Amino acid sequence: MMFNRNKIALALVPAMLAILALAVQESDASLQNIISEKEAETRAIADRAQALFAGKCGLLSKCKPSECSMSAEDRTTMVPQCGNEPGPGMECTEALGKPSPDTCKGCSQKSQKLDFTEGYLRLPLGAKSQAQLGLAAESACWMRGLSDVFVKNDKARQSAGTLRAWQYFGSHSAGVTNMYPGSQGAYARTDKEGCGNYDPRRRPWYVAASSGPKDIILVLDTSGSMGATDSSGTTRLELMQAAGSAVLDTLTQNDFVSVVRFEYTASVLQGSSRLQRATPEKIKSLQESLSQTLASGGTKFIPALQLAKQLFDASTVSNDASSGCQKVIVFLTDGIDSSIKSGNSFTSSWNTVVQDLSNSRITVVSFSLSNDADDSGPRNVACDTGGVWSRIDDATNPTAAMTSYYELLAQSVRTPNTVAWSSPYEDAGGLGTMVSVAMPVYSLDELVGVASTDVLISELEQFGNYNTVLNSLISQSQSCPDFRNVGNFTCAAERLRVASQCPGASLPSGCSATEGATCSAISLNDVSCSKFDSNTLKNDDGGWAKLNKVYCCGCPALSRGAIAGIVIGGVVFIAVLSYVFWKKQVLCCKHIKGRSQKTPTNAPNAETAVPMQNKNNMFAANQQVAPAQQVAIGAAPTAAYNPASQAVSHPAVVGAVPAATAPAYPGPSAPPAYPQPPAFQAA
């Protein structure tokens, strides 16, 4: 009997394993299905953007000033995300989580203001040239047409019962963002007032989609001269640390990274002999180590670049230390290495290093930090490896000036219809752990921008655990883009090389000298329904509304503190006024009493003949106050005041306005009613 049971059990094992394998396959298939579904949403945005961009010249004439109060369908402008006036589609909802209790303290509803009828406009902070303003206006004009695909995706999500998460598109020419659903709240603002800086071109989802997976090494100068300070007292080392940290922030789990610091000698930050996957934990760790570097010693370029080359050679796909895609060095120095030149010629050892990097298809993007830095060495190694070089002057923050790095990566690849998944991050609105899926959009030889949507990790975890989901997303983003390098540059990349003064760099025939030439001139006033300062994003109607006004629902017209202040102020005002009133009566009584004692009872005069019916009449007689002003605050006068017969010494209410000139409320001169306003990190 026991033998039979064992035989039966053994016979069932293959069947159980087959069932388990089938369940795993079904789970994997379901995970792949939802990943494909989210990628299809992003592809729909990208396809719509490509079609709109292709027909942008015909759209520009339709973008004309129109009011924010008009419906999204009738309006030809976009609502600014940092504005005070929302579109009419704004609603109170918990679709994207509840607002921060601290921000919405005192508000009755635990929901935020969002507009699911359209996306809202966002520009980066900072000064912009007239050409940049023209590109921004042009981008916003055609990008407003993305709202229809946003709404279509949102309706599909509602039907499927999935999160109505953020959808957005960032343009490359001007950094304009169209973000859906429309919001003017916590995702737009960094504090109680004002608008935070948001440039999509510096966000991980954008860089991942526009450049693809990559191996990157930061080679950073930490020699003694980096301890020099600028006019604000900030050292070059601190500026370099901030710039390096900003570059690290753009990497995702699809990239591999290392940091080399150098002076006379070179060493790897954290000592690893291979590149590391750029997980959020690794990025944070590298940033902390970078912030602790000190400035000392002299400057030698060759040992640093040789060490970087060794790191690349030791890092392969097989040992999980390489993406297998493009290799990039970001090289930053403020010094001069006299050992790499002999007179006007580079030394053989320097030429060997540069040639080794070029033969290994390692692209160098170099920066000379400060007016005293060497130009020739950093420019030479960048130009000879298919990279670009830039000078960063003393008064310039390198974080903002390192645009050529992002530009070269974005404009050197051409792999349409590929997607990139970001590393997981915590949503700023408290929804939980999110990921973004992004896709680049091209027009001929130019990057137009990047489309993206957000997805909750918990939605994906319904079909696999966290590690399974993460590995699937990495697998989806592993394909290497077509990186155009030496001899095969794109027009945009060649423009960067011309700007770098690379020997022999010139624009091929058919390449425009400028990116994204406009069809016709339009202004931001033609594309935004409310006016704002293009540099600060501050509204022309008096700044920014309070954050809780544009973000929270059910808030009182005045805060509790404001109401308490008004009440206390009113009580104090009435008390002071009553004291003054009483004091004048006392003085008046003493004055009249003293004079009446000196006057014979049979010889009345004008003053004692005044009827003494009550104290108010006595005060009126003594002060000669006009009847029209002897009234309670806000009450109507009981009799007309004749200025010809009576002179006014003191108004009954300090600062009172004569009834004839007081404006009626509401009316043309009434203060504007506060708009019913709405609610990144979205990504």
C-alpha positions in Angstrom: 0.0 0.0 0.0 2.8 2.4 0.9 4.6 1.4 -2.3 1.5 2.3 -4.3 1.2 5.7 -2.6 4.8 6.5 -3.3 4.4 5.5 -6.9 1.4 7.7 -7.2 3.2 10.6 -5.6 6.2 10.2 -7.9 3.8 10.0 -10.9 2.2 13.3 -9.9 5.5 15.2 -9.7 5.8 15.8 -13.4 2.2 16.9 -13.6 2.7 19.4 -10.7 5.9 20.7 -12.3 4.1 21.2 -15.6 1.2 23.0 -13.9 3.7 25.2 -12.0 5.7 25.9 -15.2 2.4 26.8 -17.0 1.5 29.2 -14.2 4.9 30.9 -14.4 4.5 31.2 -18.2 1.1 32.7 -17.8 2.4 35.2 -15.2 5.3 36.1 -17.5 2.9 36.5 -20.4 0.6 38.7 -18.3 3.5 40.9 -17.2 4.7 41.2 -20.8 1.2 42.1 -21.9 0.9 45.0 -19.4 4.4 46.2 -20.3 3.4 46.2 -23.9 0.2 48.0 -23.1 2.0 50.8 -21.3 4.5 51.0 -24.2 1.6 51.3 -26.6 0.3 54.3 -24.7 3.6 56.0 -25.0 3.9 55.1 -28.7 0.5 56.7 -29.3 1.8 60.0 -27.8 5.0 59.7 -29.9 3.1 59.1 -33.1 0.8 62.0 -32.5 3.7 64.3 -31.7 5.5 63.3 -34.9 2.4 64.0 -37.0 1.8 67.4 -35.3 5.5 68.4 -35.8 5.3 67.5 -39.4 2.4 69.8 -39.9 3.5 72.5 -37.5 3.7 75.3 -40.0 0.0 75.0 -40.8 -0.8 75.1 -37.1 1.0 78.3 -36.2 -1.6 80.6 -37.8 -4.3 79.0 -35.5 -2.5 79.9 -32.3 -3.9 83.2 -31.2 -4.6 84.9 -27.8 -7.6 83.4 -26.0 -9.0 83.3 -22.5 -8.2 80.5 -20.0 -11.9 80.4 -19.1 -12.7 79.0 -22.6 -13.1 75.3 -23.0 -10.1 73.3 -24.2 -11.8 72.6 -27.5 -12.6 76.2 -28.2 -9.3 77.7 -26.9 -6.3 78.1 -29.1 -3.8 78.6 -26.3 -2.5 76.4 -23.4 -2.9 76.9 -19.7 0.5 77.6 -18.0 1.3 75.1 -15.2 2.7 77.9 -13.1 -0.3 80.2 -13.7 -3.0 81.3 -11.3 -6.0 80.7 -13.6 -6.9 77.1 -14.5 -8.9 75.9 -17.4 -12.7 75.2 -16.9 -12.1 71.4 -16.8 -10.4 71.6 -13.4 -11.9 69.3 -10.8 -11.4 68.0 -7.3 -10.2 64.4 -7.4 -8.2 61.7 -5.6 -7.3 60.1 -8.9 -3.7 60.8 -8.4 -3.6 60.5 -4.6 -4.4 62.9 -1.8 -2.6 66.2 -1.3 -0.1 66.8 1.4 -1.9 67.5 4.8 0.7 70.2 5.6 0.0 72.0 2.4 -3.8 71.7 2.7 -4.1 72.3 6.4 -7.6 73.7 7.2 -9.1 72.5 4.0 -12.3 70.4 4.3 -11.7 68.1 1.2 -8.8 65.6 1.0 -8.5 65.9 -2.8 -6.4 67.8 -5.2 -7.2 70.0 -8.3 -6.5 68.3 -11.6 -7.7 69.0 -15.2 -8.4 65.8 -17.1 -9.5 67.6 -20.2 -6.1 68.9 -21.3 -2.4 69.1 -20.6 -0.8 72.3 -19.2 2.3 74.2 -20.4 5.6 74.3 -18.7 8.9 76.1 -19.6 12.3 75.8 -17.9 13.4 78.7 -15.7 16.3 81.0 -16.9 17.1 83.7 -19.4 16.1 82.9 -23.0 17.2 84.5 -26.2 14.7 85.7 -28.8 15.4 82.7 -30.9 14.7 80.4 -27.9 11.5 82.2 -27.1 10.4 81.7 -30.7 11.2 78.0 -30.6 9.3 77.8 -27.2 6.2 79.5 -28.7 6.3 77.3 -31.8 6.7 74.1 -29.7 3.8 75.0 -27.4 1.6 75.8 -30.4 1.8 72.4 -32.0 2.2 70.5 -28.7 -1.2 71.6 -27.4 -2.6 69.2 -30.0 -1.4 66.3 -27.8 -4.3 66.7 -25.4 -6.6 64.5 -27.6 -4.3 61.5 -27.3 -3.8 62.1 -23.6 -7.5 62.0 -23.1 -7.9 58.9 -25.2 -5.2 57.1 -23.2 -6.9 58.3 -20.0 -10.3 56.9 -21.0 -8.8 53.5 -21.8 -7.2 53.5 -18.3 -10.5 54.3 -16.7 -12.1 51.5 -18.5 -9.4 49.1 -17.4 -9.5 50.3 -13.8 -5.8 51.3 -13.9 -4.1 54.4 -12.5 -4.8 57.6 -14.4 -1.1 58.5 -14.2 0.9 61.3 -15.7 1.5 61.6 -19.4 3.8 64.1 -20.9 5.9 65.2 -23.8 9.1 67.3 -23.7 10.4 69.2 -26.7 14.1 69.2 -27.5 14.5 72.6 -29.1 13.2 74.7 -26.1 12.6 72.3 -23.2 8.8 72.9 -23.3 6.7 70.3 -21.5 3.0 69.4 -22.0 2.0 67.5 -18.9 -1.4 65.7 -18.4 -3.5 65.9 -16.4 -3.3 69.7 -16.1 -2.1 70.9 -12.7 -1.0 74.1 -11.2 -0.2 72.7 -7.8 2.5 70.7 -5.9 4.1 69.2 -9.0 4.7 72.7 -10.4 5.8 74.5 -7.3 8.6 74.0 -4.9 7.4 76.1 -2.1 4.5 78.2 -0.9 5.1 80.7 -3.7 7.0 80.5 -6.9 7.6 77.9 -9.5 10.4 75.3 -9.5 12.7 74.7 -12.4 11.8 71.8 -14.7 13.7 71.0 -17.8 12.7 67.7 -19.3 16.0 67.4 -21.2 17.8 66.9 -17.9 15.4 64.2 -16.6 16.4 60.5 -16.5 13.4 59.4 -18.6 14.3 61.9 -21.3 18.1 61.1 -21.4 17.4 57.4 -21.3 15.1 57.5 -24.3 17.2 60.0 -26.3 20.6 58.4 -25.7 19.8 54.7 -24.9 21.9 52.5 -22.6 25.5 53.6 -22.2 28.7 53.0 -20.2 29.9 56.3 -18.8 32.9 57.4 -16.7 33.3 60.8 -15.2 37.0 61.9 -15.1 37.1 64.8 -12.8 40.0 67.2 -11.8 40.6 67.4 -8.1 43.9 69.2 -8.2 44.8 72.0 -5.8 43.7 74.8 -8.2 40.1 73.5 -7.9 40.1 75.1 -4.5 40.0 78.5 -6.1 36.8 80.5 -5.4 34.5 82.5 -7.6 32.9 85.9 -6.7 30.2 84.1 -4.6 32.8 82.3 -2.5 32.0 78.9 -4.1 35.1 76.8 -5.0 35.6 75.3 -8.4 35.6 71.9 -6.7 32.1 72.5 -5.3 30.8 73.6 -8.7 32.4 70.5 -10.3 30.9 68.3 -7.6 27.4 69.7 -8.3 27.9 69.3 -12.0 29.0 65.7 -11.6 26.2 64.9 -9.3 23.7 66.4 -11.9 25.1 64.1 -14.6 24.8 61.1 -12.3 21.1 62.0 -11.7 20.3 61.5 -15.4 21.4 57.9 -15.4 19.1 54.9 -15.1 19.4 51.2 -14.3 20.1 50.6 -18.0 23.4 52.5 -17.7 26.8 51.5 -16.1 29.0 54.1 -14.4 32.2 54.9 -12.6 34.0 58.0 -11.4 37.7 58.7 -11.7 39.3 61.6 -9.8 42.8 62.9 -10.7 45.6 65.3 -9.8 49.2 64.0 -10.3 47.8 60.5 -9.9 44.4 59.0 -10.6 42.1 56.8 -8.6 38.6 55.3 -8.9 36.0 56.6 -6.6 35.0 53.8 -4.2 37.8 51.6 -5.7 35.9 49.3 -8.0 37.9 47.8 -10.9 34.8 47.6 -13.1 31.8 49.8 -13.9 28.7 49.4 -11.8 25.0 49.3 -12.8 23.5 52.8 -12.2 20.8 51.8 -9.7 19.3 54.5 -7.6 21.3 53.2 -4.6 24.6 53.2 -6.5 24.0 56.8 -7.8 23.3 58.0 -4.3 26.4 56.3 -3.0 28.6 57.8 -5.7 27.2 61.3 -5.1 28.0 61.1 -1.4 31.6 60.0 -2.2 32.0 62.7 -4.8 30.9 65.4 -2.3 33.7 64.3 0.1 36.6 64.7 -2.4 39.2 67.3 -1.6 41.4 69.6 -3.8 45.1 69.0 -3.7 48.2 68.3 -5.9 49.1 69.1 -9.5 47.5 68.2 -12.8 48.2 65.2 -15.1 45.7 64.1 -17.8 47.3 61.0 -19.1 47.1 58.7 -15.9 43.4 59.6 -15.6 42.4 58.8 -19.2 44.5 55.6 -19.1 42.7 54.5 -15.9 39.3 55.1 -17.6 40.4 53.0 -20.6 41.4 50.2 -18.2 37.9 50.3 -16.5 36.2 50.1 -19.9 38.4 47.1 -20.9 37.6 45.3 -17.6 33.9 45.8 -17.9 31.9 43.5 -20.2 28.4 42.4 -20.7 29.3 38.9 -19.5 30.4 40.1 -16.1 27.4 42.4 -15.8 29.5 45.5 -15.8 28.6 46.9 -19.2 25.5 47.8 -21.3 27.4 46.7 -24.4 26.5 50.1 -26.0 28.1 53.4 -26.4 31.1 54.3 -24.1 31.4 57.9 -23.0 34.0 59.8 -20.9 33.0 63.1 -19.4 36.3 64.9 -18.8 36.4 68.1 -16.7 39.6 70.0 -15.8 40.5 73.6 -14.7 44.2 73.1 -15.2 47.1 72.9 -17.7 49.1 69.7 -18.1 52.5 70.8 -19.5 53.5 67.1 -20.0 51.2 66.5 -22.9 52.8 69.1 -25.2 56.3 69.8 -26.5 56.3 73.3 -28.0 53.3 73.4 -30.3 53.1 69.6 -30.8 51.5 67.0 -28.6 53.8 64.4 -27.1 53.8 60.8 -28.4 52.4 59.5 -25.1 49.4 61.9 -25.3 48.8 60.9 -29.0 48.9 57.2 -28.0 46.3 57.7 -25.3 44.0 59.6 -27.7 44.4 57.0 -30.4 43.7 54.2 -28.0 40.4 55.8 -26.9 39.4 56.4 -30.6 40.2 52.9 -31.6 38.1 51.6 -28.8 35.2 53.8 -29.9 35.2 55.7 -26.6 33.7 59.2 -27.1 35.1 62.0 -24.9 33.0 65.0 -24.0 35.4 67.5 -22.4 35.1 70.8 -20.5 37.8 73.4 -19.7 36.6 74.9 -16.4 37.8 78.6 -15.8 39.6 81.1 -18.0 43.0 79.7 -17.0 42.2 76.1 -18.1 44.0 74.4 -21.0 42.0 74.4 -24.3 44.2 72.4 -26.6 44.4 69.1 -24.7 40.7 68.7 -23.8 39.6 69.9 -27.2 42.1 67.5 -29.0 40.9 64.4 -27.2 37.2 65.3 -27.7 37.5 66.1 -31.4 39.6 63.1 -32.2 37.2 60.7 -30.5 34.0 62.0 -32.1 33.1 64.1 -29.0 32.7 67.8 -28.3 34.6 70.4 -26.2 33.3 73.4 -24.3 34.8 76.2 -22.2 33.0 77.0 -19.0 34.0 80.6 -17.9 34.6 81.5 -14.2 31.3 83.2 -13.8 29.3 80.3 -15.3 27.8 77.4 -13.3 29.1 74.2 -14.9 25.8 72.3 -14.1 24.0 74.6 -16.5 26.8 74.9 -19.0 27.3 71.2 -19.6 24.6 71.1 -22.3 26.9 69.8 -25.0 27.1 66.4 -23.1 23.3 66.0 -23.3 23.1 67.4 -26.8 25.8 65.1 -28.2 24.1 62.0 -26.7 20.7 63.0 -27.8 21.6 64.1 -31.3 24.1 61.2 -32.1 21.6 58.3 -31.9 18.9 57.4 -34.4 16.7 54.4 -33.3 13.1 55.3 -33.7 10.3 53.3 -32.0 12.6 52.1 -29.2 11.5 52.5 -25.6 13.4 53.1 -22.4 12.1 52.3 -18.9 13.4 54.5 -16.0 14.7 53.4 -12.7 12.0 53.1 -10.0 11.4 56.3 -8.0 8.9 57.5 -5.3 6.1 59.6 -6.6 6.1 63.1 -5.1 2.3 62.9 -4.7 2.5 59.9 -2.5 1.2 57.4 -5.0 4.0 54.9 -4.3 6.9 53.6 -6.4 6.7 54.5 -10.0 8.6 54.0 -13.3 8.4 55.9 -16.5 8.4 54.5 -20.0 9.7 56.9 -22.7 10.1 57.0 -26.5 12.1 59.4 -28.6 10.5 61.3 -31.6 12.6 62.2 -34.7 12.0 64.3 -37.8 14.5 63.4 -40.5 17.9 64.1 -38.8 16.6 66.0 -35.8 15.4 64.9 -32.3 12.0 66.5 -31.8 11.5 65.4 -28.2 10.5 62.5 -26.0 7.1 61.1 -25.1 6.5 59.4 -21.7 4.0 58.0 -19.3 4.1 56.9 -15.7 3.3 53.4 -14.3 2.8 52.2 -10.7 5.2 49.4 -9.9 2.3 47.8 -7.9 0.4 47.4 -11.2 3.2 45.4 -12.6 3.8 43.4 -9.4 0.4 41.8 -9.9 2.2 39.5 -12.4 5.6 39.0 -10.7 7.7 40.1 -7.7 9.7 43.3 -7.6 13.0 41.7 -8.9 11.1 39.9 -11.7 9.5 43.2 -12.8 12.8 45.1 -12.6 14.6 42.5 -14.7 11.8 42.6 -17.3 12.0 46.4 -17.6 15.8 46.3 -17.9 15.4 43.6 -20.6 12.9 45.9 -22.5 15.5 48.7 -22.6 18.7 46.8 -23.5 18.8 47.4 -27.3 21.7 49.7 -28.3 20.8 52.7 -30.4 22.6 53.6 -33.7 25.3 55.9 -32.4 26.6 58.1 -35.2 30.3 58.6 -34.6 33.4 59.7 -36.5 32.6 59.9 -40.3 28.9 59.4 -39.8 27.7 62.4 -37.8 24.2 63.7 -37.8 23.6 67.3 -38.7 22.9 68.3 -35.1 26.1 66.5 -33.8 28.2 68.2 -36.6 26.8 71.6 -35.5 28.2 70.9 -32.0 31.6 69.9 -33.4 31.7 73.1 -35.4 30.9 75.1 -32.2 33.7 73.1 -30.5 36.2 74.4 -33.1 37.2 70.8 -34.0 39.7 70.8 -36.9 37.9 69.8 -40.2 34.4 70.1 -38.8 31.9 71.6 -41.2 28.3 71.2 -42.0 27.5 68.8 -44.9 25.3 70.0 -47.7 21.7 69.9 -46.7 22.3 70.5 -43.0 20.8 73.7 -41.5 23.1 76.0 -39.6 20.5 76.2 -36.8 18.3 73.6 -35.1 14.6 73.6 -35.6 14.2 76.7 -37.8 10.8 78.3 -37.2 8.1 78.5 -39.8 6.8 82.0 -38.8 7.2 84.2 -35.9 4.8 83.8 -33.0 5.1 84.8 -29.3 4.3 83.2 -26.0 1.3 85.5 -25.8 -0.1 83.6 -28.8 0.2 80.2 -27.1 -0.5 80.9 -23.4 -3.9 82.0 -22.1 -2.3 84.0 -19.3 0.8 86.2 -19.5 4.0 85.4 -17.5 7.6 86.4 -17.4 9.4 83.9 -19.7 12.5 83.9 -17.4 11.0 83.5 -14.0 7.5 82.2 -15.0 6.0 84.8 -12.7 2.5 85.8 -13.7 1.9 89.3 -14.9 -1.3 89.6 -12.8 0.7 90.0 -9.6 2.9 86.9 -9.0 1.8 83.5 -7.8 -1.4 82.4 -6.0 -0.8 80.6 -2.7 -0.1 76.9 -3.2 -3.1 75.7 -1.3 -5.3 77.9 -3.6 -4.2 76.1 -6.8 -3.7 72.7 -5.3 -6.2 71.9 -2.5 -10.0 71.6 -2.4 -12.4 72.8 0.2 -10.1 75.6 1.5 -11.7 78.7 3.2 -11.5 82.0 1.4 -9.2 83.1 4.2 -7.0 80.9 6.3 -7.7 80.5 10.0 -4.7 82.6 10.9 -5.9 85.4 8.6 -9.4 85.3 10.1 -8.0 85.3 13.7 -5.8 88.3 12.7 -8.8 90.2 11.4 -10.9 89.6 14.5 -8.1 90.5 16.9 -7.3 93.6 14.8 -10.9 94.6 14.8 -11.2 94.3 18.6 -8.1 96.3 19.1 -9.3 99.0 16.7 -12.7 99.3 18.4 -11.1 99.5 21.9 -8.7 102.3 20.8 -11.5 104.2 19.1 -13.7 103.8 22.2 -11.0 105.1 24.5 -10.4 108.1 22.3 -14.1 108.8 22.2 -14.4 108.5 26.0 -11.4 110.7 26.6 -12.7 113.5 24.4 -16.1 113.4 26.2 -14.4 113.7 29.7 -12.3 116.6 28.5 -15.4 118.2 27.0 -17.4 117.8 30.2 -14.7 119.4 32.3 -14.4 122.3 29.9 -18.1 123.0 29.8 -18.5 122.6 33.6 -15.8 125.1 34.3 -17.2 127.7 32.0 -20.8 127.3 33.3 -19.7 128.0 36.9 -18.3 131.4 35.9 -21.4 132.5 34.0 -24.4 134.1 35.7 -27.5 132.1 35.4 -29.4 135.1 34.0 -26.9 135.7 31.3 -26.7 132.6 29.0 -24.2 132.5 26.2 -24.0 130.6 22.9 -22.1 127.7 24.4 -24.3 127.0 27.5 -27.4 127.4 25.3 -26.6 124.1 23.5 -29.2 121.4 24.5 -27.5 118.7 26.7 -29.7 115.8 25.7 -26.9 113.2 25.8 -23.1 112.8 25.6 -23.1 112.2 21.9 -24.9 115.5 21.2 -22.4 117.2 23.5 -19.5 115.6 21.6 -21.1 116.7 18.3 -21.6 120.2 19.4 -18.1 120.6 20.8 -16.4 119.0 17.7 -18.9 120.3 15.1 -19.0 116.9 13.3 -21.1 116.6 10.3 -24.3 114.5 10.8 -23.4 112.3 7.8 -20.3 111.1 9.7 -22.0 110.5 13.1 -22.9 106.9 12.1 -21.8 103.4 13.0 -19.2 101.8 10.7 -20.9 100.8 7.5 -24.3 102.4 8.4 -26.1 104.8 6.0 -26.2 108.5 7.1 -29.5 109.8 8.5 -29.3 113.2 7.0 -27.5 115.0 4.1 -24.4 116.9 4.9 -24.3 120.5 3.8 -20.7 121.5 3.5 -21.7 125.2 3.3 -23.2 125.3 6.8 -20.9 123.0 8.8 -17.1 122.4 8.9 -15.7 119.0 9.5 -12.9 118.7 12.0 -12.6 114.9 12.5 -14.1 112.1 10.5 -16.0 109.5 12.6 -13.9 106.6 11.1 -10.2 107.0 10.3 -9.7 106.7 6.6 -13.4 106.6 5.8 -14.4 107.3 2.2 -17.4 109.6 1.6 -20.5 107.6 0.6 -20.7 109.3 -2.8 -17.3 108.0 -3.9 -17.3 104.5 -2.3 -17.3 101.8 -5.1 -20.1 99.3 -5.1 -19.2 95.6 -4.8 -19.4 93.6 -7.0 -18.8 95.9 -10.0 -16.2 97.0 -12.5 -13.9 98.3 -9.8 -14.3 95.3 -7.5 -11.2 93.3 -6.8 -11.0 90.2 -9.1 -12.5 87.0 -7.7 -9.9 84.4 -6.9 -9.9 81.7 -9.6 -11.0 78.2 -8.8 -7.5 76.8 -9.2 -6.1 73.3 -9.5 -3.8 70.9 -8.0 6.6 66.0 -10.7 7.6 64.3 -8.7 5.7 63.1 -11.9 9.1 62.0 -13.2 
